[in-house]
Amino acid sequence: MREPPEGTPSPPGAGSGFDRLLEHRSRLMISVLLARYDRLSFSRLKELTGETDGNLGANLRKLEDEGYVACTKEFVARRPLSWYALTERGREALRAHVASLEALIAAARGSQPT
């Protein structure tokens, strides 16, 4: 594989704006789903992502610990129900991450991002 010539500029957005937390497929998918809907239950997120209880729970916890997702719990017919919503901090991180992805894709296509 050839190296780019010395002094070749990096693609627009390369290395900036990418969020390490959102580089994981499951966490990115969760964030996108929560950006689209006001809130989703754990069971609905599990259905939409196809994740196991353990994987989904671990990824939601990481997003929650970073302040990207907020969880509220309630009981319905004596059963616990957890609701998840994207916080403003999570929305901002998702916007920046997606913008960086779009810039990288545009650079790969040889065009400017929209």
N, C-alpha and C positions, 0 to 999 in steps of 0.2 A: 504494500500500500504506500502510495506516495505522500510525502508531507507537503503542506502548502508552502509556497515561497515565503521567505523571511519578510516580515512586514505586512503580510496579508491580514486585513482586518477581520475580527471575529464577526459572526452573523449578528444582526441586530437582536438585542435582548439576550445574547448568549451569556449565561452565568448570572444575569441579573433578573430579579423578579421571580425566579423559580423557587418554590417552597418545598423544602425537603420532605415535609410532612405530607404534602399533596402529591408527591411523586409516586406514592404507593397506589396501585390501581384501585383497591377497595376504598381507601380514604378519599380519593378523587371522585369516585362514583357516588359515595355517600354525600359528599359536599355538593356535587352537581344536583343530585336528587333533592336535597334539602334547600338548595337555592331556587328550585322550581316550585316547591310546595312550602306552605307556611310551616308545617310540621308533619312528621311521619312517625308512626309507632314503630317499635322495635320489630314487631312481627311483619309489618309491611316493608320495612327496610330489608329484612331477611329475605322476603319473597322477591323483591325487586333486584337485589344484589346477588342472590344465590349463595350467599355466605352461610357458614355454619354459625350456630349460636356463639361459640367460643371466638371464632375469627371476627364476627361482627362486633361482639362485645368489646374485644380488645382494641379494634380500630376506632370504635366510638369513644372508648375511654381515652385514647391518645388525642383525638380531636377535642374532646371535652377538657382534658388536662391543659391543652394549649389555648383554650378559650375560644375555639372555633365553633363549638357546638354546645348548646345548653340542653339539659335533660330535666323534664318535669315528670313526676310520678303521681299516679292516682290509682284508686281502686274502683273497678267496675265489677259488680256482682261478686265481691270479695276476692277478686283476682287482680294482681298488680298489673298496671299498664304504664309503660314508659313511652314518653313522647320526646322526640328530638327535633330541634330547630337550629338553623344556622344563625350564629350571632353576627353582629355587624363586623366584628374583627374577622370572622370566618369568611364573610362575603368579600371583604377587601382582599384577603389573602387569595381567595379563589379567583377574583378578577385579575389580580397581578399575575398569578400563575398561568391563567388562560391566555392573557395578553403575551406573556413570554413564549408560550407554546405557539401562538399564532405567528409571532415574529420569526420564530425558528422555522416553522413550516413555510412561511413566505420566503425566507432566505434560501431554503432548500429548493423552492420552485423558481427562484431568481426574480421574485417580485417583492413589492412592498406590502406590508400588512394593511388591512383596511381599518 
